[in-house]
Amino acid sequence: MQKHSIHAATAAAALVCLAAFGPAPSGAASSLAQSAGGSGTAAPSRFVPGPCPKPPEPIEALANARCGFLEVPENRSRPGGRTIRLAVAVIPAVNPAKPAQDPVVFLAGGPGADTFDDIPFLVDSGLNKDRELIVMAQRGNLYDQPNLACPEVDRFNAQAVGLGYDAEQARQLMLKAVTDCRARLTADGVDLSAYNSTENAADFAELRKALGIPRWNVYGYSYGSNLALTYLRLHPEGIRALAIDSITPPQVVTLPWTWTSTAEGVHNIFEACAAQPACKDRYPDLPGMLTEQVRKLEAHPLTLNVTPPSGGKPVKVVLDGGALLNLIVAFTPRPKDIPAALDELGRGNPERFAQARAAGSVQKVGEFAHGLTNSIACGEWAPGYTESDVLESGQKAFPGWPDTVLAQVPQLPFQYPVCGIWNVPDRAEVQRVATVSSVPALVVSGTFDVKTGASWAKDVAHNLSRSTAIQVPGIGHWVVPQSPCAQRVLASFFARPTAPDTACVDDLEPAPFTIIPK
């Protein structure tokens, strides 16, 4: 997910940004990591104070934060291995007079998203109103040493807007980018097998101890909910309360599963339109309209020259069936605008979707850790299933759609060939485990979520014996920053974990959809 717009497509990014902590010569991260291990045994985890990162767009909350690095073993199963450094910020409570004793630690989505870029959304949502907010970049992310970014993939993503989503040329260029990134990272000494949810969870457990915090609260969204549940299962000590948003349950997440989530979210958006008389009258058959447009564009893609929303020169854009579906999954256009955008497309006006596709030509190179994404997707989500399973799941979710669209995992095209290149160990058995716990928990879902379907939260909540689950109507992925009601529920949960006030959810309804004249 790109920041600065909750509804934008997932961003991509690249190489380690050590400049925020002072210049370093080529290979410095690798040398530092090796030397930190000392005399043949991995150094114990420790927090080292240091300056805060300096993002290109300044983050106001970092001005008064305490920052530094958590130094941890890269691979805890290999004593004597190297040490890596994870960027940390402790943001003070807005209410300094009576801050709560137990802070909240945030686990970002992705995997691979820039955690620090989420801080403005967290602050605006009130996460640090009454308690400290702690953020740590998950291993391999921006501002860490090393950073598992892939500029090669970022450049491909920018180029891909001018190619068919599932075209053979796109496949070859993407696999070349992944091959080049892997070769560069491994040449720098990165152990790709160590970038997984088990190690990630241990990092957060050790951060609490390194900061001397007896108890804290955990809040994670999307992949961060997966990581939070893994953390609670493996290291429950010191966790006072757990809040998870847009749930990705570890026990069920596989590549074929993504089609089920996408179908649920799309269905909920269309059902909400049908429940609003004005929307139903204006767009009476949205499922049929979407199927028609996916088929039509996949058979006859549109090639357009489009100026990106950020401005600049027009870029070549190819809009085919796969691109159309993935723009919807990426919330571009926003859910309330999807019926109008589909209607316009059917009448020969592809502007909304074309503009959204053109936006992908402007990539933030170096900010998204594709290496972490691939290590987790290939080690934890892909094993045990095949490309045929993905296709079969897609066919069940969207009967009658072209196989060329359904063969590609939403937002993760060509992932099985990518995993053949990435070549990390199968971790399905150790990761696909349900978390059973009596720690108080809040489970938050949005009915319009087409990435992590809202219904998947039910089994998670069932295994958390002291949990409260809410579904927020009309909200997509990452609910709390988009819903003032969800923000109030979250605040009341951290204040009273076993008795949060959820009353505001009862009267919520999806906002009206955009209606355009015939």
C-alpha positions in Angstrom: 0.0 0.0 0.0 1.4 3.4 -0.9 1.2 5.8 1.9 -0.3 9.3 1.5 -3.3 7.6 0.0 -4.9 4.6 1.9 -6.6 3.6 -1.3 -3.5 3.6 -3.6 -1.8 0.5 -5.0 1.0 -1.2 -3.1 4.2 0.6 -3.7 7.6 -0.8 -4.8 11.1 0.1 -3.8 14.8 -0.6 -3.6 18.3 -0.2 -2.2 19.4 0.4 1.4 19.2 4.1 2.5 22.0 4.5 5.0 22.2 8.2 4.3 19.5 8.8 6.9 22.0 7.7 9.6 25.1 9.1 8.0 27.1 8.1 4.9 28.6 4.6 4.6 30.9 3.2 2.0 29.9 0.4 -0.3 29.6 -2.8 1.6 29.4 -1.1 4.9 26.2 -2.8 6.0 27.6 -6.2 5.3 30.9 -5.4 7.1 29.1 -3.9 10.1 26.8 -6.9 10.3 29.7 -9.4 10.3 31.9 -7.5 12.8 29.0 -7.1 15.2 28.9 -10.8 15.7 32.2 -10.6 17.6 34.3 -13.7 18.2 32.3 -16.4 16.6 29.0 -16.2 18.5 26.1 -14.0 17.6 26.0 -10.9 19.7 22.9 -10.6 22.1 20.2 -8.3 20.8 20.6 -4.8 22.1 19.1 -1.3 21.4 21.6 1.3 20.2 20.4 4.9 20.3 20.9 7.0 17.2 19.4 9.7 15.0 15.9 9.3 13.5 15.5 8.6 9.8 15.1 11.6 7.6 12.5 10.7 5.0 12.2 12.8 1.8 8.9 14.1 3.1 9.6 15.0 6.8 7.5 13.2 9.4 6.5 15.7 12.1 6.2 13.0 14.8 9.9 12.1 14.5 11.0 15.5 15.6 10.5 14.6 19.3 11.0 10.8 19.0 13.8 8.7 20.5 15.4 6.6 17.7 18.1 4.1 17.1 18.7 0.5 16.0 17.9 -2.9 17.4 20.8 -5.1 16.7 19.8 -8.8 16.3 21.2 -12.0 14.8 20.3 -12.3 11.1 19.6 -16.1 11.5 19.1 -17.3 15.1 19.5 -20.9 13.9 23.1 -20.2 13.0 25.2 -19.3 16.1 28.2 -17.2 15.2 26.4 -15.6 12.2 26.2 -12.0 11.4 24.1 -9.3 13.1 21.7 -6.9 11.4 20.3 -3.6 12.5 16.6 -2.6 12.6 15.5 1.0 12.7 13.3 2.0 15.7 11.5 5.1 16.8 9.7 5.7 20.1 7.2 8.5 19.7 6.0 10.2 22.9 2.4 10.4 23.9 0.5 13.5 22.9 -0.8 13.7 26.5 2.6 13.9 28.4 0.9 14.6 31.8 -0.6 11.2 32.3 0.7 8.7 29.7 -0.3 5.1 30.1 2.5 2.9 31.4 2.0 0.3 28.6 3.0 1.6 25.1 1.7 0.3 21.8 4.0 -1.3 19.2 3.0 -1.2 15.6 3.5 -4.0 13.0 3.3 -2.8 9.4 1.7 -4.5 6.4 3.4 -5.6 3.2 5.5 -7.6 3.9 8.1 -5.1 2.8 6.3 -1.8 3.3 8.1 1.2 4.8 7.0 1.3 8.4 8.0 4.9 9.0 5.8 6.1 6.2 2.8 4.8 8.2 3.5 7.1 11.2 1.4 10.0 10.1 -1.6 7.7 9.7 -1.0 6.2 13.1 -0.7 9.6 14.8 -3.8 10.9 13.0 -5.6 7.8 14.2 -4.7 8.6 17.8 -2.4 5.7 18.5 -0.1 7.9 20.6 -2.8 10.0 22.2 -2.3 8.5 25.7 0.7 6.2 25.3 4.0 6.0 23.6 3.9 4.6 20.0 6.8 2.4 19.1 7.6 1.6 15.5 10.3 -0.7 14.2 11.1 -1.5 10.5 10.7 -5.2 10.0 14.0 -6.9 9.1 15.1 -6.0 5.6 12.9 -2.8 5.3 13.8 0.7 4.5 16.3 2.3 7.0 17.4 -1.2 8.1 20.9 -2.6 7.5 20.7 -4.4 5.2 17.7 -3.2 3.3 16.2 -5.9 1.0 14.9 -3.4 -1.6 14.9 -4.3 -5.3 15.4 -1.2 -7.5 15.4 -3.7 -10.4 11.8 -4.6 -9.6 10.8 -1.0 -9.1 12.0 -0.1 -12.5 10.1 -3.1 -13.9 6.9 -1.9 -12.2 7.2 1.5 -13.7 7.7 -0.1 -17.2 4.9 -2.6 -16.7 2.1 -0.1 -17.1 2.8 -0.1 -20.8 2.7 -3.9 -21.0 -0.1 -6.4 -20.8 -0.6 -7.4 -17.1 0.0 -11.1 -17.9 1.9 -10.7 -21.2 4.9 -12.9 -21.8 7.1 -9.8 -22.2 6.1 -8.7 -18.7 6.8 -12.1 -17.3 10.3 -12.2 -18.8 11.2 -8.7 -17.6 9.9 -9.3 -14.1 11.9 -12.6 -13.7 15.0 -10.8 -15.0 14.5 -8.1 -12.4 14.0 -10.6 -9.6 17.1 -12.6 -10.7 19.2 -9.5 -10.7 18.0 -8.4 -7.3 18.6 -11.9 -5.7 22.1 -12.1 -7.2 23.0 -8.6 -5.8 21.6 -9.3 -2.3 23.2 -12.7 -1.9 26.5 -11.3 -3.2 26.3 -8.8 -0.3 26.0 -11.7 2.1 22.3 -11.6 2.8 20.8 -14.9 4.0 17.4 -14.7 2.3 16.1 -17.7 4.3 16.4 -15.6 7.5 13.8 -13.1 6.4 10.6 -14.8 7.6 7.8 -14.4 10.1 9.5 -16.5 12.9 12.6 -14.3 12.9 10.4 -11.2 12.5 8.4 -12.1 15.6 11.5 -12.8 17.6 12.8 -9.3 16.7 9.7 -7.7 18.3 9.9 -9.9 21.4 13.5 -8.9 21.8 12.8 -5.2 21.2 10.4 -5.1 24.2 13.2 -6.6 26.4 15.9 -4.3 25.0 13.8 -1.2 25.7 13.1 -2.4 29.2 9.3 -2.5 28.8 7.4 -4.9 31.1 4.2 -5.0 29.1 3.0 -3.4 25.9 0.1 -3.5 23.4 0.4 -4.8 19.9 -1.3 -3.4 16.8 -0.8 -4.8 13.3 -2.6 -4.6 10.0 -2.6 -6.8 6.9 0.7 -8.8 6.9 1.2 -7.1 10.3 -1.8 -9.0 11.6 -0.2 -12.2 10.4 3.0 -11.3 12.2 1.2 -10.1 15.3 -0.6 -13.5 15.6 2.7 -15.3 15.0 4.3 -13.1 17.7 1.5 -13.8 20.2 1.8 -17.6 19.5 5.6 -17.8 19.9 6.3 -15.1 22.4 3.2 -14.3 24.5 5.1 -12.9 27.5 4.7 -9.2 27.9 1.8 -8.7 25.5 -1.0 -6.9 27.4 -3.5 -6.7 24.5 -3.5 -7.4 20.8 -5.3 -5.5 18.1 -5.3 -6.7 14.5 -6.8 -5.0 11.5 -7.5 -6.4 8.0 -6.7 -10.0 9.0 -4.3 -12.3 7.2 -4.6 -15.5 9.3 -1.3 -17.5 9.3 -3.1 -20.8 9.2 -4.9 -20.2 5.9 -2.8 -17.7 3.9 -1.7 -19.3 0.7 -1.4 -17.9 -2.8 -4.7 -19.5 -4.0 -6.4 -18.0 -0.9 -6.1 -14.5 -2.4 -8.8 -15.2 -5.0 -11.3 -16.0 -2.2 -10.6 -12.7 -0.5 -10.8 -10.7 -3.6 -14.1 -12.3 -4.6 -15.6 -11.6 -1.2 -14.6 -7.9 -1.2 -15.9 -7.3 -4.7 -19.1 -9.1 -3.9 -19.6 -6.9 -0.8 -19.1 -3.7 -2.8 -21.6 -4.8 -5.4 -24.1 -5.9 -2.7 -23.8 -2.6 -0.9 -24.6 -0.8 -4.2 -27.6 -3.0 -4.7 -28.8 -2.0 -1.2 -28.8 1.7 -2.1 -31.8 2.5 -4.4 -30.0 5.2 -6.4 -27.0 2.9 -7.0 -29.1 -0.1 -7.8 -31.3 1.8 -10.3 -28.3 3.4 -12.0 -26.0 0.3 -12.0 -28.4 -2.7 -11.9 -25.9 -5.5 -12.9 -22.4 -4.7 -11.6 -21.2 -8.4 -11.6 -22.2 -8.8 -15.2 -20.7 -5.4 -16.1 -17.3 -6.4 -14.5 -17.2 -9.8 -16.2 -18.0 -8.2 -19.5 -15.3 -5.6 -19.2 -12.6 -8.1 -18.0 -13.4 -10.4 -20.9 -13.5 -7.6 -23.4 -10.2 -6.0 -22.3 -8.4 -9.3 -22.1 -9.4 -10.1 -25.6 -8.8 -6.6 -27.0 -6.5 -4.5 -24.6 -6.7 -0.8 -24.8 -3.4 1.0 -25.5 -3.5 4.7 -24.4 -1.2 7.6 -23.8 -2.1 9.0 -20.4 -0.7 11.7 -18.2 -0.1 10.4 -14.7 -2.1 12.0 -11.9 1.1 13.5 -10.5 1.7 15.3 -13.8 4.5 15.1 -16.3 4.7 13.7 -19.8 2.0 11.2 -21.0 3.0 7.5 -20.7 2.0 4.5 -22.6 -0.6 2.5 -20.7 -2.0 -0.9 -21.6 -5.4 -1.7 -19.9 -6.3 -5.4 -20.2 -8.5 -7.7 -18.0 -5.7 -8.4 -15.5 -4.9 -4.8 -15.1 -8.5 -3.9 -14.6 -9.0 -6.5 -11.8 -5.8 -5.5 -10.1 -6.6 -1.8 -10.1 -9.8 -2.7 -8.2 -7.8 -4.8 -5.7 -5.5 -1.9 -5.2 -8.5 0.4 -4.4 -7.8 2.6 -7.5 -10.5 3.8 -8.1 -11.9 3.9 -4.6 -14.7 1.5 -3.8 -17.4 4.2 -3.9 -16.3 5.1 -7.4 -16.0 1.6 -8.8 -19.6 1.3 -10.2 -19.3 4.7 -11.9 -15.9 3.8 -13.3 -17.1 0.5 -14.7 -20.1 2.2 -16.3 -17.9 4.8 -17.9 -15.6 2.1 -19.2 -18.5 0.2 -20.7 -19.5 3.4 -22.5 -16.1 3.9 -24.0 -14.5 6.1 -21.4 -11.6 4.4 -19.6 -10.2 7.5 -18.0 -10.6 6.6 -14.3 -8.9 3.2 -14.8 -6.3 4.5 -17.3 -5.3 7.3 -14.9 -4.9 4.8 -12.1 -2.8 2.5 -14.3 -0.6 5.5 -15.3 0.0 6.3 -11.7 2.1 3.1 -11.5 4.6 4.6 -13.9 5.8 6.8 -11.1 7.6 4.5 -8.6 9.4 5.4 -5.4 12.7 3.5 -6.0 14.2 2.1 -2.9 11.4 2.3 -0.4 9.7 -1.2 -0.6 11.6 -4.3 0.5 10.7 -6.7 -2.3 13.3 -9.1 -0.9 11.3 -9.5 2.3 8.1 -9.9 0.3 9.5 -12.7 -1.8 11.2 -14.5 1.1 7.8 -14.6 3.0 5.6 -15.3 0.0 7.8 -18.0 -1.3 8.6 -19.6 2.0 5.2 -19.3 3.7 2.4 -18.8 1.2 3.5 -20.6 -2.0 4.5 -24.1 -0.7 2.1 -27.0 -1.1 0.2 -25.4 -4.0 0.8 -24.9 -7.7 0.0 -22.6 -10.5 -2.9 -24.9 -11.3 -4.3 -24.5 -7.8 -4.2 -20.7 -8.3 -6.1 -21.0 -11.6 -8.7 -23.4 -10.1 -9.3 -21.0 -7.1 -9.7 -18.1 -9.5 -12.2 -20.1 -11.6 -14.3 -20.8 -8.6 -14.2 -17.1 -7.5 -15.0 -15.6 -10.9 -16.6 -18.2 -13.2 -16.4 -17.4 -16.8 -13.4 -15.1 -16.6 -10.5 -15.7 -18.9 -7.9 -18.2 -17.6 -5.1 -15.7 -18.5 -6.5 -13.4 -15.8 -7.2 -16.1 -13.2 -3.8 -17.7 -13.5 -2.1 -14.7 -11.8 -2.4 -14.2 -8.1 -4.0 -10.7 -7.4 -1.1 -8.2 -6.9 1.5 -11.0 -7.1 1.8 -11.8 -10.8 4.1 -14.6 -11.9 4.8 -15.5 -8.2 5.5 -19.2 -8.7 8.2 -18.5 -11.3 9.5 -15.8 -9.0 9.7 -18.3 -6.2 11.6 -20.7 -8.4 14.2 -18.0 -8.7 14.1 -16.8 -5.1 14.7 -20.3 -3.7 14.1 -20.1 0.0 13.1 -23.1 2.3 9.6 -24.3 2.7 8.3 -22.9 6.0 4.6 -23.8 5.6 4.6 -26.3 8.4 6.0 -24.0 11.1 4.0 -20.9 9.9 0.5 -22.2 9.0 -0.5 -22.6 12.6 -3.5 -21.0 14.3 -2.9 -18.8 17.3 -4.8 -19.9 20.4 -4.7 -17.4 23.3 -6.6 -15.8 26.2 -4.8 -12.5 25.8 -7.4 -9.8 25.2 -7.8 -9.1 21.5 -9.6 -6.8 19.1 -10.2 -8.1 15.6 -11.1 -5.4 13.0 -12.3 -5.9 9.5 -13.7 -3.8 6.6 -16.5 -5.2 4.5 -15.0 -3.6 1.3 -11.6 -5.2 1.8 -10.7 -7.0 -1.5 -7.2 -8.0 -0.2 -8.0 -9.7 3.1 -11.7 -10.7 3.1 -13.6 -9.7 6.2 -15.1 -13.2 6.9 -11.6 -14.7 7.5 -11.5 -12.9 10.8 -14.1 -15.2 12.3 -11.9 -18.2 12.8 -9.1 -16.0 14.2 -11.5 -14.5 16.8 -12.8 -17.9 17.7 -9.3 -19.0 18.7 -8.8 -15.9 20.8 -11.0 -16.6 23.8 -11.2 -13.0 25.1 -11.6 -11.3 21.7 -14.0 -8.6 20.4 -14.6 -8.7 16.7 -16.0 -5.8 14.6 -16.8 -5.4 10.9 -16.9 -1.8 9.7 -19.3 -1.4 6.7 -18.0 0.3 3.6 -14.3 0.4 4.5 -11.6 -1.4 2.6 -8.1 -2.5 3.6 -6.5 -1.0 6.8 -9.7 0.1 8.6 -8.5 2.2 11.5 -7.1 5.2 9.5 -10.2 5.4 7.4 -12.9 5.1 10.2 -13.3 7.5 13.1 -15.5 4.8 14.7 -12.8 2.2 14.5 -10.4 4.7 16.0 -12.7 5.2 19.0 -13.1 1.4 19.4 -9.4 0.9 19.3 -8.8 3.6 21.9 -11.4 2.1 24.2 -9.9 -1.3 23.7 -6.4 -0.2 24.8 -8.0 1.5 27.8 -10.2 -1.5 28.7 -9.0 -4.6 26.7 -11.8 -6.9 28.0 -14.6 -4.4 27.6 -14.1 -2.0 24.6 -17.0 0.3 23.6 -18.1 -0.9 20.1 -21.5 1.0 20.1 -20.6 3.3 17.2 -20.3 0.3 14.8 -24.0 -0.5 15.2 -25.3 2.5 13.2 -22.6 2.5 10.4 -23.6 2.1 6.8 -21.5 2.4 3.6 -21.3 5.9 2.2 -23.4 6.6 -0.9 -21.8 5.5 -4.2 -20.9 7.9 -6.9 -23.8 8.3 -9.3 -23.1 9.7 -12.8 -25.9 10.8 -15.2 -26.9 8.5 -18.0 
